């Protein structure tokens, strides 16, 4: 009897989610570990462009875990990444064909643009402004290297 390939896909993705939960928990303790926001954005855009529903649901679960662990408001990353993937990234991909440049754009949209998005929404709802730390630059460098290797 052979093993079913769809079941192996489900098990491997659930294992990935469990590893991600452990990593995000450790990144809250150790500040030099990046929260993988740009990598999630890259994976979300790829799953969305390939119409991979199960991959998209898996990544959305990971983003909701990230939001809960880091204290972001619920659904902010999903909404922001969806807006970026539908409106901004296709226009940028029409102009730029360089893969390394696209990795830098993913990181630039994931960290500074997400912070601006959260800042703007917090200003609308009269909430406190999110803080920027020097760790964000380190996170951007690390995640740029990872995404450049993935692309």
Phi and psi in degrees as a GROMACS rama.xvg file:
@    title "Ramachandran Plot"
@    xaxis  label "Phi"
@    yaxis  label "Psi"
@TYPE xy
-88.6853  154.864  UNK-2
-78.657  146.692  UNK-3
-81.4023  128.429  UNK-4
-66.3502  -38.5072  UNK-5
-62.3156  -34.3643  UNK-6
-67.5177  -35.2416  UNK-7
-67.102  -35.2581  UNK-8
-64.7206  -42.6257  UNK-9
-64.4512  -44.8813  UNK-10
-65.0103  -41.5235  UNK-11
-67.9115  -37.7894  UNK-12
-69.3403  -38.3194  UNK-13
-66.2521  -36.7224  UNK-14
-63.6917  -38.8215  UNK-15
-64.4014  -40.3853  UNK-16
-64.6421  -41.7152  UNK-17
-64.3638  -42.5409  UNK-18
-62.2898  -40.2947  UNK-19
-64.0659  -41.3064  UNK-20
-61.8804  -42.6247  UNK-21
-63.7199  -41.3355  UNK-22
-66.0076  -44.5516  UNK-23
-64.0237  -36.8902  UNK-24
-63.8529  -41.6727  UNK-25
-68.8687  -33.4089  UNK-26
-69.9252  -21.7086  UNK-27
-74.675  -28.5276  UNK-28
-83.0963  -48.8363  UNK-29
-101.258  110.683  UNK-30
-72.476  -13.7831  UNK-31
-83.4842  -3.87106  UNK-32
-91.7471  120.526  UNK-33
-68.7057  151.007  UNK-34
-79.6762  2.51854  UNK-35
64.1382  33.562  UNK-36
-67.3633  -43.2741  UNK-37
-69.7282  -35.3726  UNK-38
-67.5104  -38.8208  UNK-39
-65.0795  -37.6769  UNK-40
-64.2288  -43.8129  UNK-41
-62.9431  -45.0203  UNK-42
-66.5525  -38.3716  UNK-43
-63.9361  -44.6704  UNK-44
-65.0913  -40.2507  UNK-45
-65.1799  -44.3916  UNK-46
-65.5563  -37.2358  UNK-47
-69.169  -39.284  UNK-48
-75.7295  -24.2813  UNK-49
-92.9945  0.387122  UNK-50
56.6564  40.6975  UNK-51
-92.4903  94.0796  UNK-52
-65.1234  -44.6928  UNK-53
-66.5382  -39.196  UNK-54
-64.9037  -38.6415  UNK-55
-65.3247  -43.0055  UNK-56
-64.8115  -39.7323  UNK-57
-61.9303  -44.2403  UNK-58
-68.9077  -36.7099  UNK-59
-64.1259  -39.4648  UNK-60
-61.2736  -42.7605  UNK-61
-63.321  -39.6841  UNK-62
-67.3272  -37.2275  UNK-63
-67.7214  -35.2143  UNK-64
-65.2128  -42.1467  UNK-65
-60.4514  -44.4139  UNK-66
-62.5126  -42.8221  UNK-67
-66.9808  -39.0512  UNK-68
-73.7385  -38.3245  UNK-69
-91.5009  -9.34546  UNK-70
86.3388  19.6876  UNK-71
-76.5727  160.091  UNK-72
-76.4438  150.043  UNK-73
-60.9234  127.225  UNK-74
82.4667  2.87588  UNK-75
-67.2464  -41.052  UNK-76
-70.7246  -38.6081  UNK-77
-63.4889  -46.0194  UNK-78
-64.3607  -45.9578  UNK-79
-64.4335  -46.009  UNK-80
-66.678  -34.2117  UNK-81
-66.62  -44.33  UNK-82
-61.9205  -43.5687  UNK-83
-65.2636  -41.1032  UNK-84
-70.8688  -30.0926  UNK-85
-89.2194  -33.0882  UNK-86
-112.467  -38.9211  UNK-87
-93.8985  -51.126  UNK-88
-60.699  -42.8345  UNK-89
-60.073  -36.8375  UNK-90
-68.3047  -38.8894  UNK-91
-68.7671  -39.8789  UNK-92
-66.8053  -25.2603  UNK-93
-69.0215  -31.1158  UNK-94
-92.9001  -42.5489  UNK-95
-105.691  128.478  UNK-96
-110.349  -4.83706  UNK-97
-77.6306  125.65  UNK-98
-69.1587  -41.0875  UNK-99
-65.5008  -37.7158  UNK-100
-64.3559  -38.217  UNK-101
-66.455  -34.7013  UNK-102
-62.4697  -41.7779  UNK-103
-66.0523  -36.0106  UNK-104
-68.2321  -40.5107  UNK-105
-59.247  -44.2552  UNK-106
-67.2847  -40.4476  UNK-107
-66.1218  -34.9124  UNK-108
-77.3936  -31.2843  UNK-109
-73.1259  -41.6767  UNK-110
-96.1257  -66.3869  UNK-111
-66.0426  -41.743  UNK-112
-68.3862  -35.9691  UNK-113
-66.5595  -39.3236  UNK-114
-63.7554  -41.401  UNK-115
-63.6169  -40.4216  UNK-116
-61.1872  -48.0248  UNK-117
-66.4555  -38.7056  UNK-118
-61.3994  -45.0574  UNK-119
-62.8728  -44.8622  UNK-120
-67.8304  -38.4431  UNK-121
-64.6171  -34.5904  UNK-122
-66.8115  -37.26  UNK-123
-64.8492  -40.364  UNK-124
-93.9803  8.39142  UNK-125
56.5373  43.4136  UNK-126
-99.1126  171.487  UNK-127
-69.929  147.823  UNK-128
-78.7082  134.419  UNK-129
-67.4796  146.91  UNK-130
-87.132  147.992  UNK-131
-109.058  132.567  UNK-132
-118.531  161.879  UNK-133
-69.2724  -17.0818  UNK-134
-63.7598  -26.2858  UNK-135
-61.8566  -37.4175  UNK-136
-64.2037  -40.684  UNK-137
-63.7172  -42.8279  UNK-138
-60.9296  -41.7339  UNK-139
-64.1352  -40.7631  UNK-140
-66.0269  -46.5504  UNK-141
-62.9484  -46.5645  UNK-142
-71.9373  -28.5087  UNK-143
-62.8676  -43.234  UNK-144
-63.5131  -40.1575  UNK-145
-67.6367  -45.8348  UNK-146
-67.6263  -36.7987  UNK-147
-63.3986  -33.645  UNK-148
-73.5908  -32.2875  UNK-149
-74.7087  -34.2733  UNK-150
